[in-house]
Amino acid sequence: MPVSFFDITRQNHLHQNAINQALEKVVLSGKYILGENVNALEGEVAGYNNAKFAIGVASGTDALHLALRAVGVSAGDEVITTPFTFVATAEAIAYCNATPVFVDIEPNTFNIDPAAIKAKITKKTKALLPVHLYGQSCDMGKIMQIARAHKLKVVEDCAQAFGAEFTGKKVGAFGDVGCFSFFPTKNLGCFGDGGLVLTNNEKVADEIRVLRGHGSRKTYHYDQIGYNSRLDEIQAAILRIKLKSIGDFLRFRRKIANFYKKSLGDITEIALPQELADGRHTFNQYTIRLKGRDELFEFLKVRGISSMVYYPLSLHLQKAFSHLNYRQGDFPQSELAQQEVLSLPIFPELKEDELELVASSIKEFFKR
């Protein structure tokens, strides 16, 4: 019995009637760009996250890019972030003609190490860009303390962490801006690309609205060069339906994580995910780490079990960022993680027998 790493069709099937009705309504409305569903979703997501403003954009990457632009990041600036993340994090900085400055990660959370940030702050540093990787919040208490002390902007990359919390507060509402992705594999996913920016700053919200619409506040009048980055009305309609079930989605993710923890906890060769004492992990990915990761990956593959490596090469070693002149050994924790991490199947609709097969197969691997 094959076990998929992720299968969105199961979730779609559960909501099929509501989705069909919503899509038909949008099609018949004749309003497909920045319509009532986008407006409603923005209000609903802002409310869920206890934030004042939410602005829908075309993708999570655009959310990061426009957020950085809106807080004033520009040519010559430096933005401190992690090398152990999806490329969009650093791409967005480069889009602003600014420089990504990498800081190593904590080995237990895979998130940026707050203790290493101060040493990288210079006169050119404009912002911090923490990534809530795999669905786990960074230590936003320490990060915000550093940001305030040095008068830095904070843009949170929440692409994998919709609904995650730190000290009882949702991620995305700590910094100046929070950026979300609605890519299908995310905690809250649509049928394609989609993103959203969250902020409590009215000026920042206004700037992002202008940037997403070609730099225009008034039709055919352009104050600056902007972008075409608008969340699609159809995607917004789908997201509104799924948002109603986000509590259940996250509860099932945590339930699956607890199953893995109980089933695999006795295997000494594996390090299981650790949850911050003040955080609430959403487990967008359930990522273990072990030596001989590739052997387990192939072992599971032969048995029809899909797993994934997020990420096999840290950004500081990628060809696209070779001009930054980082070298092997610069970020030892990130480089060790890229050799050891393996993400197991986790999505709300996974069946119990599928989970049992994953766990029993991993146990079999270590008994060999």
N, C-alpha and C positions, 0 to 999 in steps of 0.2 A: 504494500500500500504506500504509494508516494506521499510525501508530506511537503507541501508547498511552503516556501519561506514566507510568502505573502499572497493572499488571494482576495482581492477586493470584490470579486463577483459574489461572494457569499454575503457580504454586507449589503451590496446593492440589491440582491434578491430579497433580503428582509425588508427593504424600504422601497421595493419596486413600484407598488401602487402609488405611494405618495410622490415618488420621483416622476413617474409618468404623468400624473396630474399636474405637477408643478411645471414640467417641461411643456406640456400642452398649453398651459396658461401663458407661459412666456412667449411661445411661438405665436399664439393668437393675439397677443397684446401688440405685436409690432414694435415693441420697445426693447432693444437688445443691448444698448450701451448705457451704463450708469442709470439703470432704471430703478424701480421700486424695490426689487430684491437686493440690489447692492446697497441701497440706502438702509433698508431694514437690517441686513446682515451686519453692516457697520455698527448700528446701534446695539444689536444683540451681542456682538462680540465685545464691544466696549463695556456693556453691562456685565457680561460674564467675568471680565477681567478687572472690573471696578476701575475703569479708566474713563477719561472724559471724551476722547476722540479715537476713532478708528477709520482708517482710509484704505479701501480695497485697491490693490494694484495687480499687475498681470502675473507676477511670480514672486517667490521668496527672494530670489536674487535681486529683482527690482526693488523689493521692500528695503533691502539692505542698502542698495545704491542710493535710492531717493532719500532714505533716512540720513545717511552720511552727508549728502548734499544739504539737506534741510538744517542740520545742526552746524553747518559751516565748514565741513572738511573740504579742502581744495588743494591745488597744486602746492607742493612743498611741505605739506603737513605729514605727520606720522600718526598712525593708528596702531595701537598695541592690541594684538590678538593671539590666538593659538595656531600652531601649525598642524594640529591634529583635528582636522575638520574637513568638511566638504569645500571644494575649491571656491564656491560662491562667496564665502566669507571674505577671503583675500581679494577675489576678483572685484568685489564691490568697492574695496578701498582703491584698487588700481584704476577703476573707472573714474574716480575723482582726481586722478593724477597725484594721488597721495601714496605714501609708502607703508606697506604692511611691516610692522615690527613684531617679530614672533617672540613668544614667551613659552617656556615648557609647561607641561601638564602635571597634575597630581596623579600618581599612579593608581590611586584607589578610586578616583571618580572620572578620570580621563578629561577633566575640565581644566581650564587655565589655572595655574598656581598663583594665587594672589601674592604670596610671599616673594615671587620672582618679578612682579610687575615694576616695583619702585626703581629697580636698577636700570630699567629700560626707558624711563621717562627722561626726555630732553626738552629743550626749549621749543622744539618742533612738534612735540606731542600734542595732538588736538583732542584725541578721543581714545576711549577703551572700548573694545568690541569683544565682550565675553560670549562664548557659545555654550548653550545649555545642551551638551551633547548626550545623545541617546535617550533624551527625555528627563535627564537629571539636572536640576538647577545648579549653577555655580554658587559659590559662597558670596552672595550679593551683599552681605553685610560688610565684609572686608573690602570688596571691590568698590562699593559706593563710598566707603570711608577714604580710600585712596583717591578716588575721583574728586571728592569734595576738597580734600587737602591740597590738591594740585590744580583745582579748577578745570577739570577735564570733562568733556561730554561723555556720556555712556550710551552706546547703542547695543541693545541685547539681541543676539541671534537666537531666536526661539523656534527655529524651523522644525526641530524635532521634539519640541517640548510644550505643545499646546496643553494647558491645564496643569502643568507642573507648578509646584509651590516651594517657597522658601519662607520660613517663619510665618506660615499661614497666608502669605501673599502670593498671588499669581505672578509667574515670570512675565516679563514684558512691561511691567508697571513699576519697576525699580528705577531704571535709567531714564534718560531723556526720551528714548524711543525704544519700542519693542518691535521686532520684525518676525513675521510668521510666514510659513509656506503651507499651501494647501495641496501640494503634490499628492497624488493618490495614496502613497505609502505612509503619509503622516497620520498623527493621531486624529486629526480632522482633515479629511482629504476629499477633493472634488474629482471630476472626470478628466482632468488635464492639469495645466499649470494655473496657479492662482496664488496670490499673496495678500498680506495686509500689514499695515503699519499702525501701531498703537502708541498714543502719547497723551500726556496731560497738558501739553503746551499748545495753546491755541495758535501761536505764530508758526510753530513747527508744523502743525496739522494743515494750516492754510498753505504753507510753502509746498508741502507734499501734494496737496490737491492741485496746485498750479503746475508743479513739475510733471505729474502724471498726465496732464492734459495739454501737452505741447507748450507749456509756459504761459497759458492763457487764463485770465480771470473773466474776461469778457469775450464773447464769441468773435473770432477773427481779429482780436487784438492781443498781441503777444509781448509780454513784459520781459521775457528772457527765453533762451533756448531750452525747451523742455523735452519731454519724451511722450511716446504713446504707450502708456502703461496703465490700462484700466481693467479692473476685474470684470470678467464677462458676466452678463446678467444670468445666463443659463447656469454657470458655475455657482453663482451666488444663491440661486434658487435651490440647487442641490445641497450646498453647504448649510443653508438654513434648516433643511430637513434633518441633516446629520447632527447639527449642533444640538438639537433637542435630545439626542441620545448620547452626547459626549460623556456624561456621567457614567453611563453603562459601559461605554467603550473603555474608559480608563479603569473602571472597576474590574473588568474582565482581563485587561492587560496585567494589572497587579495580581490578579488571581493566578494567571499563568506564571508570572514571575515567582510567586510563592510556591507553586508546584515544582518549578525547576530548582528552587532553593532547597526544598525538602528532599527531592529526588537525587540531586547531585551534590548535596552538601558534604557527603562523606568521601568524596573523591579528592584526595589531597593534592593531586596534580593540577586541579583546576582552581582558579581564583574566580569566585562568583562576584557579580556586581554588588557594590556597597552603596548603601543609601545614606545621605547626609542626615545627621540627627535632627537638624532643623528643616529638612526638605521633604518633599513628597514626589517621588520618582514616578514618571508616567510610563516608563518602559516602552518608548517608541521602538527601541531595540533592546533585546536581552543579550548583553555582550559578556562572554566569559573570556578569560585569558589563560593560556597554557603554552608551554614549550612543546614543539611538535604540532603546532596548529594546523599546518598544511596536511599532515597525515590524517588528523581527525576529519578535516574537511573532505578529503577524498574517501575516507571510510564511510562517512555519512552519505556522500553522493552515490556510492555504489549501492547503498540500501534505499535509494530513492528519497533521501532526506536533503532538502535544500538548506544551505546555510550561506552566510555572506561575510566578507571581510570589509569592515568599515574602520580604518582605511589602510590600504597596503603600502602607501608611500606618503609620508608627511609632506606638507606643502613646501617646507624649506628645501626639500630635495627634488622638487618637481622642476622640470625643464623650464616651465613657464615663469618661474621665479628665480632662475639662475642668476639674473642680473643683480639680485640682492646679496650675492656672494656668501650665502650660508654654506656650511660644509657638514659632511657626515661627522657626527659626534657633538654638534652644537646643542642639540636638544635630546639628551639620552633617554628621557622617559618617553617622549613621543616616538623615538626610533625603536625602543623596545616594544612599545605597544603595537606598532605597525607589524611586528613579527609575531605577536602573540594573540591578538584579538580575534574572536570568532563570534558572530551574532547568530543565535538560534532562532528558529521559527517562533514568531509571536505576533498574533493579531487576534482581535476579540472573538472571532468565530472559529478558532482552532478547536478541534474535537478532543475529547479526553483520550480516546484510543490513539490519536496522532501524537499527543504529548507523551503518552506511555511509550510509544515506539521510539521517539527521539531520546527519551531518558534511558531506555533499556539498551539502545544502540550505543550510546556513549559509555554506559557501564561495560558493555561487551568489549568496546575498544580498549579500555583500561585493564580488562582482565586478560588480554592476550599475552 
